[in-house]
Amino acid sequence: MIIALDDFKNRSIEDEVIAFQTDTVYGIGCRFDSVKGADRIYEIKHRDKDKPLAVLCPDIESAASFFHDASVIRTIGRKYWPGALTLVAAKGEKAGDHLTKGRSTIGVRIPDDHLALEILRVHGPLAATSLNMSDEPPVHTFEEALQFESAVDYLVEGGTARGVSSTVYDVEKNIVLRQGDVVIDKKVFK
């Protein structure tokens, strides 16, 4: 169902899967605590069931709550969030195995996009990944996202995302796992 942001903000979601614009690419997501929703994301995308999902959050404190030790996350987050940076670090109890697929780490970010942030403020953190079939390029426009309308419960009306996937940075190993537009400044740790 195609839905306007204002209408979607008035909906309750439990296990529903949504597609929505972010600052980088279109995303597909569900409530972070919905195992059924997460399973549907894997089915819709034909995603390898061993690949973890990231979590999108509306603010630093909610993002920090997914990590075992959030002190470094808060420091880096103040510099780069909201923005196209996914931080990976040791997961806390809130990060379920349906998200991490047995890994000891979780990836979290705060998007720099009005539409995505409004969804997250109303509905809370979402388990998410890029909207696309696995091994296909991510979706950048609402018109491209329409191909997923019948697969998701809600497709939130949007525009065009900027098009470059987020930088993924492993805080514990101090390495960039995927380079996007955000370049990590090592001085942020001092």
Secondary structure, DSSP 8 states (H G I E B T S, - for coil): -EE-HHHHTTS--SS--EEEE-SSSEEEEEETT-HHHHHHHHHHHT--TTS--EEE-SSHHHHHTTBS--HHHHHHHHHH-SSSEEEEEEB-TTS-HHHHTT-SEEEEE----HHHHHHHHHH--EEEEESS-TTS----BHHHHGGGTTTSSEEE---B------EEEETTTTEEEE--S----GGGG-
